[in-house]
Amino acid sequence: MSYFENFLNANKAYVDLHGTAHLPLKPKTKVAIVTCMDSRLHVAQALGLALGDAHILRNAGGRVTEDMIRSLVISQQQMGTREIVVLHHTDCGAQTFKNDEFTAYLNKELGVDVSDQDFLPFTDVEESVREDMAILRQSPLIPEDVIISGAVYDVDTGRMTQVLP
């Protein structure tokens, strides 16, 4: 049986707490957060955000990819965000492999050649934040007046530490 049935039951309780007030489409803080999909990182709670406060964009490693930039352009140009926070975390799964080893594994396990795919692993979490902030600053699709900040979230303590460029 799928865990989905548990989600449906939990959602019934959530609906009672949610209420029926219509939240505006545009995020209240005008902030977009680029972060990891890791289940140990509850971004809203960690940053004191409520529903409707910020766009939270997640992928493996919290890396800035072409698709992440696509979402940020929509966030900025259609939804009015003016600030981006790159938030990576300690003990990330993207630190546990290298591209060549992972692509060889996928080729063997799935029979699919993904040797041209970059899964964006990294070893130094602070450096990965700096790299992603630099990608954003260099992108012609991100206006120069957009504030770009970075931090590392510690999954053991919940503490967020700023990363300077």
N, CA and C of each residue as an Amber inpcrd file, in Angstrom:
protein
   495
   0.8470000  -1.1820000   0.0000000   0.0000000   0.0000000   0.0000000
   0.8950000   1.2490000   0.0000000   0.4510000   2.2490000  -0.6700000
   1.1630000   3.5120000  -0.7690000   0.9830000   4.3430000   0.5020000
   1.9660000   5.1580000   0.7730000   1.8890000   6.0770000   1.9130000
   0.8960000   7.2120000   1.6360000   0.4830000   7.3220000   0.3800000
  -0.4150000   8.3880000  -0.0460000  -1.7080000   8.4380000   0.7740000
  -2.2300000   7.2910000   1.1700000  -3.4530000   7.2800000   1.9900000
  -3.2340000   7.9990000   3.3210000  -2.0570000   7.8530000   3.9020000
  -1.7370000   8.5910000   5.1300000  -1.7260000  10.0900000   4.8700000
  -1.1990000  10.4800000   3.7010000  -1.1860000  11.9050000   3.3550000
  -2.6040000  12.4490000   3.2440000  -3.4910000  11.6780000   2.6390000
  -4.8820000  12.1190000   2.5050000  -5.5310000  12.3110000   3.8710000
  -5.2700000  11.4010000   4.7950000  -5.8250000  11.5300000   6.1470000
  -5.2330000  12.7370000   6.8740000  -3.9420000  12.9170000   6.7560000
  -3.2920000  14.0680000   7.3950000  -3.8230000  15.3670000   6.8070000
  -4.1000000  15.3550000   5.5180000  -4.5980000  16.5570000   4.8740000
  -5.9680000  16.9670000   5.4060000  -6.7880000  16.0080000   5.7890000
  -8.0990000  16.3330000   6.3620000  -7.9400000  17.1770000   7.6190000
  -6.9880000  16.8320000   8.4680000  -6.7280000  17.6100000   9.6820000
  -6.1540000  18.9770000   9.3290000  -5.2900000  19.0220000   8.3200000
  -4.6740000  20.2840000   7.8990000  -5.7150000  21.2720000   7.3750000
  -6.6810000  20.7730000   6.6310000  -7.7250000  21.6360000   6.0660000
  -8.4550000  22.4030000   7.1700000  -8.6910000  21.7420000   8.2950000
  -9.3680000  22.4070000   9.4120000  -8.5340000  23.5540000   9.9590000
  -7.2230000  23.4100000   9.9710000  -6.3340000  24.4660000  10.4620000
  -6.1150000  25.5600000   9.4280000  -6.1760000  25.1960000   8.1640000
  -5.8550000  26.1110000   7.0710000  -6.8210000  27.2810000   6.9770000
  -8.0820000  27.0150000   7.1210000  -9.0790000  28.0680000   6.9480000
  -9.3740000  28.3090000   5.4850000 -10.1900000  29.3220000   5.2200000
 -10.6180000  29.5800000   3.8410000 -10.1730000  30.9410000   3.3190000
  -9.3260000  31.6420000   4.0490000  -8.8460000  32.9430000   3.5910000
  -8.0100000  32.7720000   2.3250000  -8.2690000  33.6210000   1.3520000
  -7.5270000  33.5600000   0.0910000  -6.2150000  34.3250000   0.2420000
  -5.0940000  33.6120000   0.0620000  -3.7900000  34.2620000   0.1180000
  -3.4590000  34.8520000  -1.2520000  -2.7760000  35.9890000  -1.2720000
  -2.3660000  36.5760000  -2.5570000  -1.4280000  35.6390000  -3.3050000
  -1.4410000  35.7050000  -4.6220000  -0.5980000  34.8710000  -5.4670000
   0.8870000  35.2110000  -5.2850000   1.1930000  36.4800000  -5.1130000
   2.5840000  36.9210000  -5.0050000   3.0830000  36.7620000  -3.5680000
   4.3220000  36.2710000  -3.3960000   4.8430000  36.0610000  -2.0420000
   5.0370000  37.3750000  -1.2840000   4.5820000  37.3670000  -0.0450000
   4.5840000  38.5730000   0.7950000   5.9810000  39.1680000   0.9900000
   6.9960000  38.3290000   1.1850000   8.3400000  38.8340000   1.4590000
   9.1170000  39.2130000   0.2060000   8.5940000  38.8590000  -0.9620000
   9.2760000  39.0640000  -2.2450000  10.6070000  38.3300000  -2.3030000
  10.6600000  37.1630000  -1.6550000  11.8720000  36.3500000  -1.5940000
  11.6190000  34.9870000  -2.2320000  12.6210000  34.5170000  -2.9730000
  12.6340000  33.1480000  -3.4910000  13.8300000  32.4400000  -2.8600000
  13.6170000  31.2240000  -2.3910000  14.6580000  30.4510000  -1.7280000
  14.9720000  29.2300000  -2.5720000  16.2470000  29.0690000  -2.9120000
  16.7140000  27.9120000  -3.6700000  17.3540000  26.9670000  -2.6620000
  16.7920000  25.7700000  -2.5250000  17.2840000  24.8570000  -1.4970000
  17.1640000  23.4100000  -1.9280000  17.5740000  22.5350000  -1.0470000
  17.6320000  21.1080000  -1.3270000  16.2980000  20.4210000  -1.0290000
  16.1240000  19.2620000  -1.6420000  14.9170000  18.4610000  -1.4180000
  14.9980000  17.6400000  -0.1470000  16.1190000  17.7040000   0.5720000
  16.3420000  16.8760000   1.7570000  15.1760000  16.9890000   2.7370000
  14.7020000  15.8450000   3.1920000  13.5300000  15.8020000   4.0780000
  13.8230000  16.3150000   5.4840000  15.0940000  16.5180000   5.8160000
  15.4460000  17.0280000   7.1470000  15.4290000  18.5390000   7.2050000
  15.1730000  19.1730000   6.0910000  15.1900000  20.6370000   6.0100000
  13.7660000  21.1490000   5.8150000  13.1680000  21.6320000   6.8920000
  11.8390000  22.2330000   6.8370000  12.0310000  23.7430000   6.7340000
  12.1100000  24.2060000   5.5160000  12.4970000  25.5790000   5.2350000
  11.5790000  26.5940000   5.9070000  10.2830000  26.4240000   5.7800000
   9.3480000  27.4020000   6.3460000   9.5530000  27.5510000   7.8500000
   9.6020000  26.4480000   8.5610000   9.7840000  26.5070000  10.0120000
  11.1540000  27.0760000  10.3710000  12.1950000  26.6450000   9.6610000
  13.5640000  27.0800000   9.9680000  13.7490000  28.5800000   9.7780000
  13.0010000  29.1660000   8.8490000  13.1600000  30.5840000   8.5410000
  12.0040000  31.4380000   9.0410000  11.0750000  30.8440000   9.7530000
   9.9540000  31.6090000  10.2940000   8.9670000  32.0750000   9.2470000
   8.7800000  31.2740000   8.2090000   7.8790000  31.6460000   7.1230000
   6.4940000  31.0300000   7.3190000   5.4930000  31.7590000   6.9010000
   4.1190000  31.2700000   6.9100000   3.6690000  31.0560000   5.4610000
   2.4990000  30.4580000   5.2930000   1.9380000  30.2890000   3.9530000
   1.8860000  31.6320000   3.2420000   2.3090000  31.6460000   2.0010000
   2.2420000  32.8580000   1.2040000   3.4150000  33.8020000   1.3710000
   4.3950000  33.4410000   2.2050000   5.5130000  34.3600000   2.4660000
   6.5850000  34.3490000   1.3860000   6.9640000  33.1810000   0.8550000
   8.1100000  33.0960000  -0.0560000   7.9400000  31.9260000  -1.0190000
   8.6160000  32.0310000  -2.1500000   8.7230000  30.8910000  -3.0560000
   9.8650000  30.0240000  -2.5610000   9.6270000  28.7330000  -2.4360000
  10.6530000  27.7900000  -2.0130000  10.8500000  26.7990000  -3.1540000
  12.0310000  26.8710000  -3.7900000  12.3520000  26.0480000  -4.9470000
  13.3440000  24.9880000  -4.5090000  13.0160000  23.7160000  -4.7590000
  13.8400000  22.6240000  -4.2540000  14.2580000  21.6640000  -5.3500000
  15.4890000  21.1870000  -5.2320000  15.9750000  20.0870000  -6.0650000
  17.0980000  19.3860000  -5.3120000  17.6330000  18.3250000  -5.8860000
  18.7120000  17.5910000  -5.2350000  19.9400000  18.4840000  -5.1010000
  20.3890000  18.6870000  -3.8850000  21.5500000  19.5240000  -3.6200000
  21.2550000  21.0080000  -3.5260000  20.0350000  21.4020000  -3.8770000
  19.7020000  22.8280000  -3.8550000  20.4880000  23.6180000  -4.8870000
  20.8580000  22.9610000  -5.9750000  21.7460000  23.5780000  -6.9590000
  20.9900000  24.4750000  -7.9350000  21.6840000  25.5160000  -8.3850000
  21.1320000  26.4300000  -9.3800000  21.3550000  25.8020000 -10.7500000
  20.2640000  25.3650000 -11.3560000  20.2720000  24.7350000 -12.6750000
  19.5090000  25.6240000 -13.6440000  19.5010000  25.2460000 -14.9130000
  18.7160000  25.9940000 -15.9000000  17.2450000  26.0230000 -15.5040000
  16.7340000  24.9070000 -15.0240000  15.3220000  24.8800000 -14.6410000
  15.0670000  25.7330000 -13.4000000  16.0330000  25.7790000 -12.4830000
  15.8840000  26.6380000 -11.3090000  15.8580000  28.1000000 -11.7410000
  16.7140000  28.4610000 -12.6980000  16.7120000  29.8370000 -13.2040000
  15.3920000  30.1280000 -13.9070000  14.8660000  29.1630000 -14.6460000
  13.5460000  29.3370000 -15.2820000  12.4940000  29.6900000 -14.2330000
  12.4920000  28.9460000 -13.1320000  11.5240000  29.2130000 -12.0700000
  11.7670000  30.5710000 -11.4170000  13.0360000  30.9350000 -11.2370000
  13.3530000  32.2370000 -10.6350000  12.9240000  33.3900000 -11.5340000
  13.0690000  33.2310000 -12.8410000  12.6310000  34.2800000 -13.7710000
  11.1210000  34.4730000 -13.6500000  10.3770000  33.3980000 -13.5850000
   8.9250000  33.4960000 -13.4060000   8.6200000  34.1280000 -12.0520000
   9.3310000  33.7030000 -11.0230000   9.1400000  34.2480000  -9.6770000
   9.3490000  35.7560000  -9.6630000  10.3710000  36.2060000 -10.3600000
  10.6830000  37.6340000 -10.3640000   9.8060000  38.4320000 -11.3190000
   9.7250000  37.9640000 -12.5450000   9.0530000  38.7580000 -13.5740000
   7.5300000  38.6720000 -13.5160000   6.9860000  37.5890000 -12.9770000
   5.5390000  37.4550000 -12.8790000   5.0050000  37.6370000 -11.4560000
   5.8350000  37.3100000 -10.4660000   5.3620000  37.3060000  -9.0790000
   6.0380000  38.3480000  -8.1930000   6.9780000  39.1080000  -8.7410000
   7.5210000  40.2660000  -8.0400000   8.6030000  40.0220000  -6.9990000
   9.2140000  38.8280000  -6.9790000  10.2780000  38.6350000  -5.9920000
  11.5000000  39.4570000  -6.3860000  12.2130000  39.9550000  -5.3690000
  13.3760000  40.8150000  -5.6020000  14.5920000  40.3510000  -4.8250000
  14.5050000  39.1790000  -4.2320000  15.6110000  38.6570000  -3.4420000
  15.6580000  37.1410000  -3.6100000  16.8940000  36.6020000  -3.6580000
  17.0980000  35.1600000  -3.7580000  18.0180000  34.7290000  -2.6340000
  17.6430000  33.6610000  -1.9450000  18.4930000  33.0580000  -0.9250000
  18.8550000  31.6500000  -1.3940000  20.1530000  31.3800000  -1.4920000
  20.6480000  30.0360000  -1.8020000  20.9230000  29.3660000  -0.4590000
  20.2060000  28.2880000  -0.1690000  20.3150000  27.6270000   1.1300000
  20.6550000  26.1480000   0.9450000  21.9330000  25.8210000   1.1420000
  22.3550000  24.4280000   1.1180000  22.4390000  23.9350000   2.5600000
  22.8200000  22.6760000   2.7670000  22.8440000  22.1450000   4.1350000
  23.9710000  21.1460000   4.3430000  24.2890000  20.9060000   5.5840000
  25.3090000  19.9330000   5.9410000  24.8000000  18.5220000   5.6620000
  25.7250000  17.5900000   5.5540000  25.3960000  16.1740000   5.3950000
  24.4600000  15.9410000   4.2080000  24.7620000  16.5880000   3.0860000
  23.9040000  16.5060000   1.9010000  24.2160000  15.2520000   1.0900000
  23.1900000  14.6430000   0.5560000  23.3570000  13.4720000  -0.2960000
  24.1910000  13.7620000  -1.5340000  24.1960000  15.0160000  -1.9980000
  24.9900000  15.3870000  -3.1700000  26.4880000  15.3690000  -2.8700000
  26.8440000  15.1990000  -1.5920000  28.2470000  15.0870000  -1.1940000
  28.7030000  13.6290000  -1.1380000  27.8190000  12.6950000  -1.4270000
  28.1290000  11.2750000  -1.2240000  28.5310000  10.5390000  -2.4950000
  28.6200000  11.2250000  -3.6130000  28.9630000  10.5450000  -4.8660000
  29.7230000  11.4760000  -5.7890000  30.3130000  10.8760000  -6.8180000
  30.9680000  11.6160000  -7.8920000  30.2380000  11.2750000  -9.1850000
  30.2350000  12.2060000 -10.1190000  29.5080000  11.9970000 -11.3770000
  29.9000000  10.7130000 -12.0880000  31.2050000  10.4700000 -12.2460000
  31.6220000   9.3020000 -13.0380000  31.1650000   7.9980000 -12.3930000
  31.2660000   7.9090000 -11.0760000  30.8220000   6.7000000 -10.3860000
  29.3040000   6.5280000 -10.4740000  28.5760000   7.6150000 -10.3180000
  27.1150000   7.5460000 -10.3330000  26.5930000   7.2110000 -11.7310000
  27.1800000   7.8270000 -12.7530000  26.7160000   7.5320000 -14.1090000
  27.0270000   6.0820000 -14.4880000  28.1700000   5.5540000 -14.0300000
  28.4860000   4.1390000 -14.2800000  27.4810000   3.2350000 -13.5730000
  27.1150000   3.6010000 -12.3500000  26.1080000   2.8440000 -11.6010000
  24.7640000   2.8460000 -12.3370000  24.3380000   4.0170000 -12.7990000
  23.0560000   4.1200000 -13.5000000  23.0760000   3.3250000 -14.8050000
  24.1910000   3.3860000 -15.4800000  24.3220000   2.6190000 -16.7240000
  24.1440000   1.1290000 -16.4450000  24.7650000   0.6410000 -15.3730000
  24.6730000  -0.7750000 -15.0130000  23.2710000  -1.1390000 -14.5150000
  22.7450000  -0.3230000 -13.5850000  21.4580000  -0.6470000 -12.9490000
  20.2550000  -0.4330000 -13.8570000  20.2890000   0.6280000 -14.6440000
  19.1280000   0.9920000 -15.4580000  19.3220000   0.7190000 -16.9430000
  20.5750000   0.4580000 -17.3310000  20.8470000   0.2370000 -18.7410000
  20.6910000   1.4950000 -19.5630000  20.9270000   2.6410000 -18.9420000
  20.7610000   3.9240000 -19.6100000  22.0900000   4.6760000 -19.5710000
  22.5220000   5.1900000 -20.7150000  23.7590000   5.9550000 -20.7610000
  23.4570000   7.4020000 -20.3920000  23.9470000   7.8170000 -19.2400000
  23.7550000   9.1940000 -18.7730000  25.1070000   9.8740000 -18.5840000
  26.1090000   9.4270000 -19.3430000  27.4640000   9.9430000 -19.1700000
  27.5810000  11.4350000 -19.4530000  26.6310000  11.9900000 -20.2010000
  26.6570000  13.4240000 -20.4820000  25.8900000  14.2430000 -19.4360000
  25.3210000  13.5890000 -18.4320000  24.5200000  14.2580000 -17.3970000
  25.4060000  14.6620000 -16.2170000  25.2660000  15.8930000 -15.7640000
  25.9580000  16.3510000 -14.5610000  24.9390000  16.3390000 -13.4310000
  25.1700000  15.5160000 -12.4300000  24.2590000  15.4280000 -11.2890000
  24.6270000  16.4240000 -10.1940000  25.6140000  17.2650000 -10.4550000
  26.0240000  18.3890000  -9.6150000  26.4110000  18.0090000  -8.1880000
  27.2260000  16.9730000  -8.0370000  27.7090000  16.6590000  -6.6960000
  28.7220000  17.7140000  -6.2560000  29.0010000  17.7520000  -4.9720000
  30.0110000  18.6810000  -4.4530000  30.6330000  18.0960000  -3.2000000
  31.7720000  18.6460000  -2.8110000  32.4240000  18.1960000  -1.5850000
  32.3690000  19.2450000  -0.4940000  32.4570000  20.5130000  -0.8690000
  32.4930000  21.6230000   0.0950000  31.1630000  22.3770000   0.0250000
  30.3830000  22.2840000   1.0840000  29.0310000  22.8650000   1.0520000
  29.0710000  24.3890000   0.9470000  29.9890000  25.0490000   1.6400000
  30.0640000  26.5080000   1.5290000  30.4610000  26.9330000   0.1190000
  31.3970000  26.2000000  -0.4760000  31.8220000  26.5180000  -1.8400000
  30.6740000  26.2980000  -2.8210000  29.8500000  25.2950000  -2.6050000
  28.7120000  25.0600000  -3.5040000  27.7280000  26.2290000  -3.4380000
  27.5460000  26.7960000  -2.2490000  26.6870000  27.9820000  -2.1170000
  27.2980000  29.1440000  -2.9020000  28.6020000  29.3570000  -2.7490000
  29.2710000  30.4460000  -3.4750000  29.1610000  30.2510000  -4.9880000
  29.3500000  29.0240000  -5.4490000  29.2340000  28.7390000  -6.8820000
  27.8350000  29.0750000  -7.3900000  26.8220000  28.6850000  -6.6430000
  25.4530000  28.9300000  -7.0890000  25.0940000  30.4080000  -7.0260000
  25.5930000  31.1190000  -6.0170000  25.3620000  32.5690000  -5.9740000
  26.0290000  33.2300000  -7.1780000  27.2300000  32.7860000  -7.5510000
  27.9390000  33.3440000  -8.7030000  27.1780000  33.0740000 -10.0000000
  26.6290000  31.8690000 -10.1370000  25.8310000  31.5490000 -11.3360000
  24.6570000  32.5120000 -11.4510000  23.9970000  32.7730000 -10.3390000
  22.8640000  33.7030000 -10.3520000  23.3080000  35.1160000 -10.7130000
  24.4110000  35.5570000 -10.1440000  24.9100000  36.9200000 -10.4180000
  25.3310000  37.0740000 -11.8690000  25.8020000  35.9970000 -12.4870000
  26.2700000  36.0530000 -13.8710000  25.1560000  35.8400000 -14.8910000
  24.0060000  35.3880000 -14.4510000  22.9200000  35.1050000 -15.3810000
  22.3070000  36.3970000 -15.9200000  22.1770000  36.5080000 -17.2470000
  21.5290000  37.6880000 -17.8140000  20.0280000  37.7270000 -17.5050000
  19.4820000  36.6180000 -16.9980000  18.0570000  36.5570000 -16.6830000
  17.7350000  37.0150000 -15.2580000  18.7610000  37.2360000 -14.4500000
  18.5720000  37.7150000 -13.0800000  19.0430000  39.1640000 -13.0400000
  18.1330000  40.1260000 -12.8560000  18.5270000  41.5360000 -12.8440000
  19.5780000  41.8440000 -11.7780000  20.4330000  42.8060000 -12.0830000
  21.5290000  43.1710000 -11.1900000  21.0600000  43.7000000  -9.8360000
  19.8600000  44.2490000  -9.7800000  19.3860000  44.8150000  -8.5110000
  18.7420000  43.7730000  -7.5870000  18.6810000  42.5200000  -8.0210000
  18.1390000  41.4610000  -7.1720000  19.1710000  41.1200000  -6.1020000
  18.7500000  41.1060000  -4.8580000  19.6370000  40.7650000  -3.7420000
  19.8270000  39.2540000  -3.7260000  21.0970000  38.8140000  -3.6900000
  21.4100000  37.3890000  -3.6670000  22.2340000  37.0940000  -2.4160000
  21.7160000  36.2110000  -1.5760000  22.3910000  35.8310000  -0.3420000
  22.5400000  34.3220000  -0.3000000  23.4280000  33.8540000   0.5910000
  23.6200000  32.4170000   0.7160000  23.8610000  32.0060000   2.1540000
  23.5200000  30.7410000   2.4450000  23.7060000  30.2180000   3.7930000
  23.7810000  28.7080000   3.7550000  24.2740000  28.1550000   4.8620000
  24.2980000  26.7150000   5.0670000  23.4710000  26.4180000   6.3080000
  22.5710000  25.4710000   6.1810000  21.7270000  25.0090000   7.2730000
  22.3540000  23.7490000   7.8560000  22.5240000  23.7110000   9.1610000
  23.0870000  22.5390000   9.8340000  21.9420000  21.6010000  10.1980000
  21.9230000  20.4050000   9.5920000  20.8100000  19.4770000   9.8310000
  20.8040000  18.9190000  11.2480000  21.9260000  19.0030000  11.9610000
  21.9810000  18.4990000  13.3320000  21.4880000  19.5100000  14.3630000
  21.6930000  20.8040000  14.0910000  21.3320000  21.8310000  15.0790000
  20.1940000  22.7440000  14.6290000  19.9420000  22.8020000  13.3200000
  18.9440000  23.7240000  12.7970000  19.4860000  25.1280000  12.5750000
  20.7440000  25.3620000  12.9050000  21.3490000  26.7020000  12.7710000
  21.7120000  26.9930000  11.3260000  21.4220000  28.2120000  10.8990000
  21.7580000  28.6770000   9.5740000  22.9400000  29.6430000   9.6830000
  23.9740000  29.4290000   8.8480000  25.1570000  30.2670000   8.8630000
  25.3190000  30.9300000   7.5090000  25.4910000  32.2390000   7.5190000
  25.6500000  32.9870000   6.2620000  26.9370000  32.5980000   5.5550000
  26.8600000  32.5400000   4.2300000  28.0320000  32.3080000   3.3810000
  28.2270000  33.5600000   2.5550000  29.3970000  34.1600000   2.6740000
  29.6920000  35.3520000   1.9070000  30.2860000  34.9720000   0.5630000
  30.0680000  35.7950000  -0.4610000  30.5820000  35.4790000  -1.8190000
  32.1000000  35.3290000  -1.8350000
